[in-house]
């Protein structure tokens, strides 16, 4: 079956994806012991040619424990009872990961506080200092 992940900016060919079907755990009655409805999606990040190097680097960071030592992203889906629904869920999770990695983080521009905000801050500190000074016990007289 030809698989393709496609979104607005992304298309992955079927050879980039590898599906493995397993028996799902959890409730499901007698069906759970007979049907391999759980899906394990493997995406070889190192062998992929369509993603740029910076997207791959961000994807490595985002993937976390889903990334193996060989550079393969493994996504398991077993929440649905049908194999097709689990397959679609795994593809959607992979697409979400790649979409998040394709967005370059914006560089932070260092700014300085305005003069007015600095004056307000110092005034608040002075007010608090006076308030606390009034709470103190008077100094003993000699």
C-alpha positions as CSV (number, residue, x, y, z in Angstrom):
1,X,0.0,0.0,0.0
2,X,1.5,3.3,-1.0
3,X,1.8,5.7,1.9
4,X,2.3,9.4,1.6
5,X,2.4,12.0,4.2
6,X,1.5,15.3,2.7
7,X,0.7,18.7,4.1
8,X,1.0,22.2,2.9
9,X,4.8,22.1,2.7
10,X,5.7,18.5,3.1
11,X,5.6,15.3,1.1
12,X,7.2,12.0,2.0
13,X,7.4,9.0,-0.3
14,X,6.3,5.5,0.7
15,X,9.9,4.3,0.8
16,X,10.7,6.8,3.6
17,X,8.1,5.1,5.8
18,X,8.0,1.6,7.2
19,X,5.0,0.1,8.9
20,X,4.9,-2.8,11.3
21,X,1.7,-4.2,12.7
22,X,1.5,-5.7,16.2
23,X,-1.1,-7.0,18.5
24,X,-2.5,-4.2,20.6
25,X,-2.6,-4.4,24.3
26,X,-5.6,-3.5,26.5
27,X,-9.3,-4.1,26.2
28,X,-10.8,-5.5,23.0
29,X,-12.3,-8.8,24.0
30,X,-11.3,-11.9,22.0
31,X,-10.3,-9.7,19.0
32,X,-7.2,-8.4,20.9
33,X,-5.6,-11.8,20.7
34,X,-6.3,-12.4,17.0
35,X,-5.8,-9.1,15.1
36,X,-2.7,-7.1,14.8
37,X,-4.3,-3.6,15.0
38,X,-1.4,-1.7,16.7
39,X,0.9,0.1,14.3
40,X,4.6,1.0,14.6
41,X,5.7,3.6,12.1
42,X,9.4,3.9,11.5
43,X,10.8,7.0,9.7
44,X,14.5,6.8,8.8
45,X,15.6,10.4,9.4
46,X,19.2,9.9,8.4
47,X,18.3,8.3,5.0
48,X,15.6,10.9,4.1
49,X,16.5,13.2,1.3
50,X,13.5,15.6,1.2
51,X,14.1,17.4,4.6
52,X,16.7,20.0,4.9
53,X,19.6,19.7,7.4
54,X,18.3,22.3,9.8
55,X,14.8,20.7,9.9
56,X,16.4,17.3,10.6
57,X,18.4,18.8,13.5
58,X,15.3,20.4,15.0
59,X,13.4,17.1,14.5
60,X,16.1,15.2,16.4
61,X,15.6,17.6,19.3
62,X,11.8,17.4,19.2
63,X,11.6,13.7,18.7
64,X,13.2,12.9,22.1
65,X,12.8,9.3,23.1
66,X,11.1,8.4,19.8
67,X,14.5,8.7,18.0
68,X,16.7,5.6,18.1
69,X,20.5,5.6,18.1
70,X,20.3,4.7,14.4
71,X,18.5,7.9,13.6
72,X,15.1,6.3,13.1
73,X,12.0,7.9,14.5
74,X,9.6,5.2,15.9
75,X,6.0,6.1,16.5
76,X,3.6,3.6,18.0
77,X,-0.2,3.9,17.8
78,X,-2.6,1.4,19.5
79,X,-5.4,3.5,20.8
80,X,-8.0,2.6,18.1
81,X,-9.4,-0.9,17.5
82,X,-8.8,-0.8,13.7
83,X,-5.5,-1.0,12.0
84,X,-6.3,1.7,9.5
85,X,-7.3,4.2,12.2
86,X,-4.0,3.5,14.1
87,X,-2.1,3.9,10.9
88,X,-3.7,7.3,10.3
89,X,-3.0,8.3,13.9
90,X,0.7,7.4,13.5
91,X,1.0,9.3,10.3
92,X,-0.7,12.3,11.8
93,X,1.8,12.3,14.7
94,X,4.7,12.1,12.4
95,X,3.3,14.9,10.3
96,X,2.8,17.0,13.4
97,X,6.4,16.4,14.5
98,X,7.8,17.4,11.1
99,X,5.5,20.4,10.9
100,X,6.8,21.6,14.3
101,X,10.4,21.0,13.3
102,X,9.9,22.9,10.0
103,X,9.1,26.1,11.9
104,X,12.4,28.0,12.5
105,X,12.6,29.5,16.0
106,X,12.6,33.3,16.0
107,X,15.8,34.9,17.4
108,X,15.3,36.8,20.6
109,X,16.1,40.5,20.3
110,X,17.6,41.8,23.5
111,X,15.8,45.0,24.7
112,X,16.5,47.4,27.5
113,X,13.9,48.7,29.9
114,X,12.7,52.2,29.2
115,X,13.7,55.1,31.3
116,X,10.1,55.5,32.6
117,X,9.9,51.8,33.6
118,X,13.2,52.0,35.5
119,X,12.0,55.1,37.4
120,X,8.8,53.4,38.3
121,X,10.7,50.3,39.5
122,X,12.9,52.4,41.7
123,X,10.0,54.4,43.1
124,X,8.2,51.1,44.0
125,X,11.3,50.0,45.8
126,X,11.6,53.3,47.7
127,X,7.9,53.0,48.7
128,X,8.3,49.5,49.9
129,X,11.5,50.5,51.8
130,X,9.6,53.3,53.7
131,X,6.7,50.9,54.5
132,X,9.0,48.3,56.0
133,X,11.0,51.0,57.9
134,X,7.7,52.1,59.6
135,X,7.1,48.5,60.8
136,X,10.4,48.4,62.6
137,X,10.6,48.9,66.4
138,X,12.1,52.3,67.3
139,X,15.8,52.3,68.1
140,X,16.5,52.3,71.9
141,X,17.5,55.7,73.3
142,X,20.6,56.1,75.5
